[in-house]
Amino acid sequence: MRPFFLYILECSDGSYYVGHTDDLPTRLAQHEAGTSGGYTATRKPIRLAYSCEFTTREDALARERQIK
């Protein structure tokens, strides 16, 4: 079973972005390239400030919602 990750990015303007994914390296590359659109697209470069692994998407999403 593939793990899921909660992640927090620090953006170039000092703000933070919280998300979850099942492929952290690819998702980080999408944020950095601006191909994910949305909040981080105009706030590059980004830095991975924190990540945590979960066994299910539901658990990762629940933690994301707690943080937000």
N, C-alpha and C positions, 0 to 999 in steps of 0.2 A: 504494500500500500504506500502510495506517495504522500510525503508529509506536506503540510501547509504552513505558511509563515505569516506572522504579523510583522510588519516593518514600519519604522518611523524614519522619514527622510528629513534632513535639515536642508532648507533651500538657501540660495545665495542671499536672499533678503532677511535671513534669520528666522523665518517662519518654519513651521513643521507641517509635514504631510503624513497621514497614517493610512496604511492600506494592508491588504492581504493578498497572497498569491500562492500557487503551488510550484512556481518556478522563479525563485528569487533572483538568480543572476540575469535571466532574460528580462524580468520586469524592471530591474534596476537599469539595464541597458536601454529599455524603452523610455523610461523617465529621462535619462540623461540625453538621449537622442531627440527627445521631444515628440516621439511618435505616439505616446500614450495620450497626448492632448491634455486638456484640463489644467488643473492647478499648477502642476510642476513645469508645464511647457514654457512658461515665461519666467520661471524662477531658477534657471540653471546657472551655475552647476549645482548639483545636489550631492549630499553626503549621507550615506547610511549611518544613522545615529544609533539604531537599535533594531534587532530582529529576534524573534522567538519562534520556535517550532511547535506545531500542534499536530495531532493525529487526524483531525477532521477539519474540513472547511468551516463547519458550523462553530467549532471552538475558536478558530482564528477570527472569524467574523464577530463572534460574541465579545472577544477581547478588544477588537477594533472599536466596536460600539461603546464599550466601557471607557476607553481612552478618549474617544471623541466627545 
